[in-house]
Amino acid sequence: MRHPARLGLALALALATAGCSTARPGPVAPPAAGSAALTSCGRPLSLAEPPQRAVALDQASTETLLELGLQERMAGTANLKTKIPARYRTAYASVPVIAPKIATGEQLRAAAPDFVVAGSADLLTKDRAGTREELGALKVPTFVSAVDCPQHNPAGRTPFDLLFSDYENLGTVFGVRQRAAALAAEQRAAVARARGAAAHAPGAASAERPTVVYLYSVFNGMPYVAGGTGLPSEMSRIVGARNAFDDVEEDWPEVTWEEVAERDPDIIVIGDLSERGRPGDSAAEKRATMTRHPVISRLPAVRDDRIIEVPGIELDPSVRSVHALGLLARGIKDLGHAR
């Protein structure tokens, strides 16, 4: 195991030069002996032994590691967007927070990591935590979620497939394959249940799929909705619906309320971001905005309260996303799949 102080010094010099499951998570047994070799987002990783000082650069990565019971092998976490769920709080309390928001290279190197996990590639840039090349030169492997790596993924793999492959690959890296496999199997079963619920919903046999607008946030009066490249489009397909903004090649594009009205969705899914605390984040505020809007208030989905609320953070890929999928499946079933 490399010496943390020496690694911290090496990181400081190099980065300064370059850029200036159902059970409550618990600690796992000591790491299994043996090396691991895999590819993450186009970059080969080779580890002689499981990491002992991993840093997760975002909340989704943090919660995945906690779900795998790896808190005792975490040297840091960063970029918390909402409150940690109750099931993870005890484990999370033992992990140092290296940055409340996006971590810088200086904050990362102070943690002396031997492995870095990121939910998105844009956290590993020169002006943030440092590039993968910079960290690789210092023998610090970096793992980027396959969900945020479309250019390196095989054709036909869904976002949920990629998310579950993350669990399995991290299980290989940390020597907790059995626990990771169980998590992936449990969540695959949750996806299957959601698909099955949609298949038996009233109107499911109809060729006309209900359209859904996913309202994530409202900023300066403008709505941000799910586009065609994000997880909600896959969620829609699973439950027999269609994302109304599937044709927009972005995860969360800013649109106008008039565009929402033109799409006239059968259902509106509100992402509740109350815990983030910004103006307009709560589900109640979003409902109020729509009911006050002179055009949106007249949409059948708003007028007839064809609205489903889910935790907003669960609409981005994470270990919690199958929970939002279940809420969506039940909500659409209850609404009857009919205009």
N, C-alpha and C positions, 0 to 999 in steps of 0.2 A: 504493500500500500504506500503510495507516494506521500511524502511529508507535507501536511497542510501549510506550514509556514513557508516552505520552499516553493510550493505551488503558488501561493499567494504572491510572493515576490516575482516569480516568473510571469504571472498574469499581469501584474502591475507594470512591469517593464514592456512586455509585448503589446498590451492593449494601449498603453500610453503612447507608444510609438505609432501604432496603427491608427488610432482614432482619436488622439491627442495623447352488490350482492345483498342479501337480506340480513346477514349477521352484522352486528356492530363491528367496525374495523378494529383490529388489535394488532400488536406487534407480531411479526412472523419470527420463525426460528432463525438462527444465524444463517448467513448465506451459504448456499451449497457450493462446494468446490467445483471448479471447472470454468473453462473459457466460454465466451459467447461471440458469435459472429453473425451479423445480419446487415441489411441495408436500410437506412432511414432517409427518406426523401432524396434518393439518388446518391447518398454518401455512405460508403461501407464503414461499418463499425466493428471493431475487434477489441474485446475486453478480456484480459487474462483472468480477471476475477470480478465478482459482482461489486457494483459501486457501494461505497460507504459514506460518501459526502455528496449526495445528489442535490441539485438545486432545481426547483420547478419555477419557471418564469411567469406563470399565469395561473389563474384559479382552476381552470379545467385540468391542467396537468397536476396541480397540487392535489386535487380531489381524487384523481385517478390513483396517484401514489398512496394516498391515505386509504382508499378502498382496498388496495393491495396489501395494506398493513405495513407500509414501509417507512413510517414516520421516524423510526429510530435510525434510519439511514439517510435522512434528509438534513442537509446543512443549511437549507434556506428555501423561502418561498417569496413570491412577489405578485404585485398587480391584482390584488383582491378587489373584485367589482361589487360583490354583494356579501351578505353575511354567510359564513360557513354554516351548512346545515347542522342541526343538533347532533346527528349521528357521527360527525367528524370532529366536533369541537374539542373534545379531550385530546385526541391525537394531534389536532392542529396546534393546540396550545404549546406543544413540545417542540414545534418547528420554528426556528428563528425567521422573522420577517426581515429580509434584506432590503426591501423597498416597498412602500405602500402602493406605489403605482408601478410604471414600467421601470425595470432595473437598468442601471447604467453599467458600463464595463467596470467602473471603480467599485460599485456595490457588489457586483458578481465576484470580482477577484478577492474582495475582502472575506468572502465566505469560503475561499479555498476549495472549490468543488472538484470532484473527480468525475462528474457526469452532469450534464445539463439537459433538461427536458423542456420543450416549448410546444405549446399548442398551435403556434403559427410561426412561419419563417420570418416574419417581419420583426420579431422580438430579437433576432440575432443579426443585427446590422452594426456598422461601425459607430453610429451615433446612439446605439442602445447598449446591449450587453456585449457587443463584439460579434464579428462574423464567425461562421462555422470554421472557416479556414484559419482564422487567428487562434481560435480555441483548439482546433485540431493540431496546430503546430506546437501547442503546449501540452499535447497528449491528454486533452480534456474532450472526450467524445460528446457529441451533441445529438439529441434525438428530437426530431420534429414530427408532429402528428401527420400521419398519412392523409388525413382528411384535408389538410392544407397544402397538399403536394400533388395537384392534379396532373402535372406534366410527367410525373414518374409512376403513376398508378396504372395497372392493367385496365384495359377497357372493360366496361360492364360491372365494375365493382361499385356498390352503392356507398354513400357516406357511412351508413351503419356498418357495412362490411369492413370499411377502413378503420372505423373507430374500434371495432372488436379486434382487428388485427393489431392495433396499438396495444391493447391489453396483453395480447399474447406475446408480442415482441418485447414489451417491458417485463413480462414474466420471465422470458428467456434471459434478458439482461441481468435481472436481479436474482435469478435463481429461484423464482417462485412460480414456476410454470403451472403447477396444480391449482393454485389460487387464481391465477389469471385465466386459466381455462374454465374454471367454474364460473367466474364473473362473465366471461364471454358467452358461455352456454346459457346462463340465467337471462342475460339481456337478449340473446337471440330468441329465447322462448317468449320474452315480452313483446318483441316485434311480431312474432307469429300470432300471439294472442290479439294484438291490435289489428292485424290483417284479417284474422278470423272474425273479429267483432264487426268489421266493416262488411265482410262478405254476407253476414246474416242480418244486416241492418235493413229496415224498410226501404224499398226503392233501390237496393243494391244491384238488382238485376238490370236496371235501366241503363241504357247506353249513355245517358246524360249524367256526367259526374258533376257534383256540386262544386262551385268555385269558392275559393277561400282567399281572403286578404289577411295577411299576418301583420298587424300593426305593432311594431316593436317599440318605437318611441315617437314623441312629438317634440321637435326642437324649433324654437322661434316660430311656432305655429305651423310648421311643415311636418308632414308624416314621413316616417321612415318605415318601409315595408320589406317583406322578404322577397328577394329577387330569385331568379332561376338557379343560381349557383349555390345557394345555402341549403342547410339541412331541412328547412320546412317544405321544400319542394318534394324531397324524398318522403317526408312524413305524409304529405298529401297523397302521394301515389300509394303508400301502404294502406291508408284508410279509405281509398276509393274516391278521392277528391282531386281537385286540380288547383294549384297555386295560380291565382289570377294574374300574377306578375312573373310567370314562368319565362316570358320572353325577354326579360331584362337580365343581362349578363353581369349581375352584381349580387353580392350576398344581401346587403341591406341598403338599397338605393333610396335616396330622397325623391319623393314624387310630390304631386299636388293633390289636394283634396278632390279637385275636379277629375283628375285621372282615376282616383279611387271610385268616384261616382260613375264614370264611364264604364268601368269594368263591372259595376253593379254586382258585387259578390253575393252569393247565397248565404255565406257565413263570414263573420269577422272573428279572427282569433286575436285577442289582446295579450301582448306580453306584459305582465305585471313586473315592473322594475322598482317597486316601492322602496326596496332596501338600498337602491343606489342613491335615492334621495334628491335627484335633480327635478326641477319644475317640469310637470307634465309626465313624470315617470309612472305614477301609480295607475292601476286599472281604472280607479274611480275618476281620475282626472281625464283619462282618455275617453271614457264614456261621456263625461260632461262635455268635452270638446266636440264630440260627434253629435250629441243631441242639440248643441247650440248652433251647429253649422247650418246655414240656410239650405244647403244642398244635401249634405251627408245625412242630415236628420230625416230626410224624406226617403232614404233608401230602405227597402223592405227589411234588410238585415238589421238595420238600426231600429226602425219603427217597430218591428216584431220581436226585438230582442234576440235575434239569432246570433248571439255572441258567446264565445267560449273564452274563458280566462285561463292562462297558464303562466307559470313563472317565466319571465322573460329570458333569464340566463339559460334556461333549459332549451331554448330554441337555437342556441349555438351548440356545436358538438361537444359533449362531455359525458361523464359517467352518469349524469342525471337526465340526459335527453330522453331515455325510454320512459321516464315518468311523464314528461310532457306529451309524448306520443300516446300513452295510455289515456291521458285526459282528453286529448283530441279525438281519439277513437270513440270514447264514451260520449263525448259531447255531440259528435256528428251522428252517432247512433240515436241519441235522445232527440235530436232535431229532425230525424226521419229522412234525411237525404232528399228532401223535396223543397222546391222553391215555394 
